[in-house]
Amino acid sequence: MKNVAGTAVVTGGTGGIGLATARGLAGQGYAVTIVGRDPGRGATARAELAAAGPAPARFVRADLSSLTGVSDLAATLRASGPVDVLVNNVGGSYRRHGLTTDGIEAAFALSHLSGYLLTELLVGDMVDRGRGRIVNLSSGAVRVADRTPLDRVEVSGRYFGFTAYGRAKLANLAYTTGLARRLRGTGVTALSADPGGTATDMGRSMRPDSFPWPMKLAFPLIYVNLYRTSVTTAASSSIIAATSDQVEPGSIVGVRGRRRAVDPRATDPATIAAVTALSRELCARHLPQETVGTP
Ligand SMILES: NC(=O)c1ccc[n+]([C@@H]2O[C@H](COP(=O)([O-])OP(=O)(O)OC[C@H]3O[C@@H](n4cnc5c(N)ncnc54)[C@H](OP(=O)(O)O)[C@@H]3O)[C@@H](O)[C@H]2O)c1
């Protein structure tokens, strides 16, 4: 295809930061596949992307809170040709504790496990081709992650949406650090992007009861801050992480390419090993037919 920079997949690409990321990649000539649950939203977003760049755009419907949904998506993607850039953008923070159809805590399932599984099912093809880029979405919430060790899904104390979400993002950051190390010398790069705060559906759904004391006191400030950065500016982090040849594997790219520090807990080999073992075990339990992850 003339003028096509490559193929890119953006999960949660029909709205929020994901759609802004997909728009930026389409503008740079990528043939972008966006993933979401709502076909109407998907069709509108696909039309927008087709107008944003020279390459074709595609919407694939999938519920990524379900491990079967992720595995079916991977099969669809693999059947339609190589993926050059995978942006595991989808994530969620919930006010109340909830379980997915697999019985897994919802924030952990969507903000970590979906990206883990999709990556593990696609990374082998990237390694075989000797090229590829994997971008996982991080968050400032990692700093306030619930302290329950990452060898289990559920937080041990009372559930607060924001700190449980931060813990899922910490799990994902640790996984990404380990993945970047694992991929050294393969031509495939894994790193994270931190879009900062912006007023998307997820950002606007936060309420004071998502935060423990004394963090609750800072809620008005956190909420107001969401409106300081546009969704397009927030998405610059993922777009740069996905396309720049100046990025470092395992690093975090912030808004406008600013380098963000990686939380030391995410570089600790014991944490990386615990997250990897837990993620593999959950996928093996719920998808016994699938071989997921290196031992
Ligand atoms: N917003 C912020 O301030 C902020 C800050 C730091 C990090 N982040 C991270 O940035 C990423 C994007 O966040 P956002 O704020 O843009 O979120 P958002 O607005 O809530 O994302 C909406 C997108 O996700 C899709 N989606 C939601 N649940 C899904 C599911 N179960 N399966 C498939 N698709 C699903 C939606 O499509 P459908 O509804 O059609 O499924 C839509 O495309 C997340 O990883 C988030 O943690 C956000």
PDBQT file of the ligand as one rigid body, heavy atoms in Angstrom, charges set to zero:
ROOT
HETATM    1  N1  LIG A 301      -7.856  10.025  31.460  1.00  0.00    +0.000 N 
HETATM    2  C1  LIG A 301      -6.813  10.189  32.263  1.00  0.00    +0.000 C 
HETATM    3  O1  LIG A 301      -6.704  11.190  32.992  1.00  0.00    +0.000 OA
HETATM    4  C2  LIG A 301      -5.713   9.164  32.302  1.00  0.00    +0.000 A 
HETATM    5  C3  LIG A 301      -4.568   9.422  33.095  1.00  0.00    +0.000 A 
HETATM    6  C4  LIG A 301      -3.545   8.487  33.120  1.00  0.00    +0.000 A 
HETATM    7  C5  LIG A 301      -3.664   7.305  32.385  1.00  0.00    +0.000 A 
HETATM    8  N2  LIG A 301      -4.796   7.081  31.644  1.00  0.00    +0.000 N 
HETATM    9  C6  LIG A 301      -4.865   5.812  30.897  1.00  0.00    +0.000 C 
HETATM   10  O2  LIG A 301      -5.065   6.092  29.516  1.00  0.00    +0.000 OA
HETATM   11  C7  LIG A 301      -5.828   5.035  28.918  1.00  0.00    +0.000 C 
HETATM   12  C8  LIG A 301      -7.014   5.631  28.184  1.00  0.00    +0.000 C 
HETATM   13  O3  LIG A 301      -7.837   6.274  29.164  1.00  0.00    +0.000 OA
HETATM   14  P1  LIG A 301      -9.093   7.182  28.814  1.00  0.00    +0.000 P 
HETATM   15  O4  LIG A 301      -9.184   8.156  29.914  1.00  0.00    +0.000 OA
HETATM   16  O5  LIG A 301      -9.013   7.630  27.403  1.00  0.00    +0.000 OA
HETATM   17  O6  LIG A 301     -10.267   6.115  29.009  1.00  0.00    +0.000 OA
HETATM   18  P2  LIG A 301     -11.763   6.155  28.477  1.00  0.00    +0.000 P 
HETATM   19  O7  LIG A 301     -12.120   7.488  27.957  1.00  0.00    +0.000 OA
HETATM   20  O8  LIG A 301     -12.608   5.562  29.543  1.00  0.00    +0.000 OA
HETATM   21  O9  LIG A 301     -11.625   5.095  27.270  1.00  0.00    +0.000 OA
HETATM   22  C9  LIG A 301     -12.676   4.886  26.451  1.00  0.00    +0.000 C 
HETATM   23  C10 LIG A 301     -12.291   3.860  25.390  1.00  0.00    +0.000 C 
HETATM   24  O10 LIG A 301     -12.096   2.563  25.976  1.00  0.00    +0.000 OA
HETATM   25  C11 LIG A 301     -13.027   1.640  25.383  1.00  0.00    +0.000 C 
HETATM   26  N3  LIG A 301     -13.361   0.605  26.358  1.00  0.00    +0.000 N 
HETATM   27  C12 LIG A 301     -13.781   0.771  27.637  1.00  0.00    +0.000 A 
HETATM   28  N4  LIG A 301     -14.004  -0.429  28.218  1.00  0.00    +0.000 NA
HETATM   29  C13 LIG A 301     -13.698  -1.373  27.284  1.00  0.00    +0.000 A 
HETATM   30  C14 LIG A 301     -13.735  -2.792  27.270  1.00  0.00    +0.000 A 
HETATM   31  N5  LIG A 301     -14.140  -3.496  28.340  1.00  0.00    +0.000 N 
HETATM   32  N6  LIG A 301     -13.354  -3.442  26.146  1.00  0.00    +0.000 NA
HETATM   33  C15 LIG A 301     -12.961  -2.743  25.049  1.00  0.00    +0.000 A 
HETATM   34  N7  LIG A 301     -12.915  -1.405  25.000  1.00  0.00    +0.000 NA
HETATM   35  C16 LIG A 301     -13.284  -0.720  26.101  1.00  0.00    +0.000 A 
HETATM   36  C17 LIG A 301     -14.183   2.542  24.967  1.00  0.00    +0.000 C 
HETATM   37  O11 LIG A 301     -14.980   1.978  23.970  1.00  0.00    +0.000 OA
HETATM   38  P3  LIG A 301     -16.404   1.243  24.290  1.00  0.00    +0.000 P 
HETATM   39  O12 LIG A 301     -17.048   1.986  25.402  1.00  0.00    +0.000 OA
HETATM   40  O13 LIG A 301     -17.139   1.252  23.012  1.00  0.00    +0.000 OA
HETATM   41  O14 LIG A 301     -16.003  -0.129  24.682  1.00  0.00    +0.000 OA
HETATM   42  C18 LIG A 301     -13.418   3.716  24.389  1.00  0.00    +0.000 C 
HETATM   43  O15 LIG A 301     -12.861   3.397  23.136  1.00  0.00    +0.000 OA
HETATM   44  C19 LIG A 301      -6.188   4.084  30.043  1.00  0.00    +0.000 C 
HETATM   45  O16 LIG A 301      -5.280   3.025  30.092  1.00  0.00    +0.000 OA
HETATM   46  C20 LIG A 301      -6.051   4.940  31.295  1.00  0.00    +0.000 C 
HETATM   47  O17 LIG A 301      -5.785   4.174  32.413  1.00  0.00    +0.000 OA
HETATM   48  C21 LIG A 301      -5.804   7.967  31.592  1.00  0.00    +0.000 A 
ENDROOT
TORSDOF 0
